[in-house]
Amino acid sequence: MERALLTAAFLGAVVLLWLLMLKGWRSRLRRQGDLPPPPVPPQVRGRPVLPATAGLYVGTTFADDWLDRVAVHDLAHRSAGWLRLDSHGLHVEREGLPDLHVPYALVADVSIGEALAGKVVGRNGMVLVDWHLGGRLLTSGFRADDPTVHRRVVDAVRAHLPAQGPPAADLRAAQPAPERLPSDARPHRTDPEAP
């Protein structure tokens, strides 16, 4: 009898924790509901800048908080995938999730880091891309299977960055994009060349 009560109490606690997590996730979705969907990938691929790179899409967070996942538009979920750089921008082809396309015009910065969205991978462990969406600054992470590719990706993206910043149409939100923190205030950044 005592064993059955302990089992029932344990199962009840597990269900309660799961319901609380579900409530928190739904609350996050409501809070982020004003964030527009990412740009649609172009129908025709552009000129390749680098060969496609296999790896792990780590997720997307708000740039001012490396743990605050962007839950809307399937941007929070980790997934195996491919990172492609072409003349249109960055494309992450995610297994089981919609592809993510970030035109160079929306990219604010790119660097190499060690942590994002609760995943810590060690020094120089992933590419971090800061980009604008709906007037907000986001950070997306991609960990290549071959970490030697990270520096080439960063250099290639930086070579394509526009000088004038994101287009005015993307900054239509009433709130301004959060200010970029200095690299020494962002513990998840390890790229010595990052601003």
C-alpha positions in Angstrom: 0.0 0.0 0.0 2.8 2.4 1.0 4.6 1.7 -2.3 1.5 2.4 -4.3 1.1 5.7 -2.6 4.7 6.7 -3.2 4.4 5.7 -6.8 1.2 7.7 -7.2 2.8 10.8 -5.5 5.8 10.5 -7.8 3.7 10.3 -10.9 1.5 13.2 -9.7 4.6 15.3 -9.2 5.9 14.4 -12.7 2.6 15.3 -14.3 2.4 18.6 -12.3 6.0 19.6 -13.4 5.1 18.8 -17.0 1.9 20.9 -16.8 3.9 23.8 -15.3 6.5 23.6 -18.1 3.7 23.5 -20.7 2.1 26.6 -19.1 5.5 28.4 -19.1 6.1 27.5 -22.8 2.6 28.7 -23.8 3.2 32.0 -21.8 6.4 32.5 -23.7 4.6 31.9 -27.1 2.1 34.6 -26.1 4.8 37.0 -25.0 6.6 36.6 -28.3 3.5 36.5 -30.5 4.3 39.9 -32.0 7.6 38.7 -33.6 7.1 38.2 -37.3 8.1 35.0 -39.1 11.6 34.9 -40.5 12.0 35.7 -44.2 11.0 33.0 -46.7 13.9 31.3 -48.4 14.2 32.3 -52.1 12.8 29.8 -54.6 16.2 29.7 -56.4 19.4 29.3 -54.6 22.0 32.0 -55.1 25.7 31.5 -56.0 27.4 29.3 -53.4 29.8 31.2 -51.1 31.0 28.1 -49.2 30.2 24.4 -49.5 27.2 23.2 -47.4 28.2 22.3 -43.8 26.5 19.5 -41.8 25.9 20.1 -38.1 23.4 21.1 -35.4 21.1 24.1 -35.4 21.3 25.0 -31.7 18.4 27.4 -31.6 17.7 31.2 -31.5 17.6 33.5 -28.5 17.2 37.2 -27.9 20.7 38.7 -28.3 20.7 40.3 -24.9 20.0 37.0 -23.1 21.6 33.8 -24.4 19.1 31.7 -22.4 15.9 33.4 -23.5 14.8 31.2 -26.4 12.6 32.5 -29.2 9.8 30.0 -29.0 7.7 31.3 -32.0 8.1 30.1 -35.5 10.0 26.9 -34.5 13.2 28.9 -33.8 13.8 27.4 -30.4 14.1 23.7 -31.4 17.5 22.1 -31.9 17.8 20.1 -35.1 20.4 18.4 -37.2 20.8 20.2 -40.5 22.9 21.9 -43.1 24.3 25.4 -43.1 24.5 26.9 -46.6 25.9 30.3 -47.5 25.1 31.7 -50.9 24.7 35.1 -52.5 21.3 35.6 -50.8 22.3 34.9 -47.2 22.5 32.2 -44.7 20.2 29.1 -45.0 19.8 26.5 -42.3 18.1 23.4 -43.7 16.7 21.8 -40.5 15.6 18.2 -40.3 11.9 18.0 -39.3 11.5 21.8 -39.1 11.1 24.7 -41.6 14.3 26.0 -43.1 15.7 29.2 -41.6 16.8 31.9 -44.1 18.6 35.1 -42.9 19.5 37.5 -45.7 22.8 39.3 -45.3 20.9 42.6 -45.0 19.4 41.5 -41.7 22.7 40.3 -40.2 24.2 42.6 -37.5 27.2 40.5 -36.7 28.6 36.9 -36.7 31.1 35.4 -34.3 32.3 32.2 -32.8 31.1 31.3 -29.3 30.7 28.5 -26.8 27.1 28.6 -25.6 23.5 29.5 -26.7 20.0 28.5 -25.6 21.3 26.4 -22.7 23.8 24.4 -24.7 27.4 24.9 -23.8 29.9 23.3 -26.2 33.3 24.7 -25.3 35.6 27.2 -26.7 35.0 28.1 -30.4 32.2 25.5 -30.5 29.6 27.2 -32.7 28.9 30.0 -35.1 26.7 32.7 -33.6 24.8 35.0 -35.9 23.1 38.2 -34.6 20.3 39.3 -36.9 17.3 41.6 -36.9 13.7 40.4 -37.0 10.8 42.7 -36.4 12.9 45.4 -34.7 14.5 42.9 -32.3 18.1 41.6 -32.3 18.2 37.8 -32.2 21.1 35.3 -32.0 21.0 32.0 -33.8 23.6 29.3 -33.3 25.0 26.5 -35.6 27.5 23.9 -34.5 29.3 22.4 -37.5 30.3 18.7 -37.4 33.8 20.0 -38.4 34.6 22.9 -36.1 37.4 24.1 -38.4 34.7 25.4 -40.7 33.5 28.0 -38.1 36.2 30.6 -38.9 35.5 30.3 -42.7 31.8 30.8 -42.1 32.4 33.9 -39.9 34.8 35.4 -42.5 32.5 34.7 -45.4 29.5 36.2 -43.7 31.4 39.3 -42.6 32.6 39.8 -46.2 28.9 40.0 -47.3 27.6 42.3 -44.5 26.0 45.6 -45.6 27.6 48.7 -44.3 24.3 50.5 -43.6 22.7 47.9 -41.2 19.3 46.3 -41.6 16.7 47.7 -44.0 14.3 50.3 -42.5 11.3 48.0 -43.3 12.6 45.5 -40.7 12.8 48.2 -38.0 9.1 49.0 -38.2 8.4 47.8 -34.6 7.7 50.5 -32.1 10.5 49.3 -29.8 14.1 49.8 -30.9 16.5 46.8 -31.3 18.3 46.1 -28.0 21.7 47.6 -27.8 24.6 45.2 -28.5 26.5 44.4 -25.3 30.3 44.6 -25.4 31.9 41.3 -26.1 33.3 41.1 -22.5 29.8 41.3 -21.1 28.6 38.3 -23.2 30.1 35.2 -21.7 28.9 33.0 -24.5 31.2 34.7 -27.0 34.7 33.5 -27.5 35.6 35.0 -30.8 38.6 37.3 -30.3 37.7 39.3 -33.4 34.1 40.0 -32.3 33.3 43.6 -31.7 
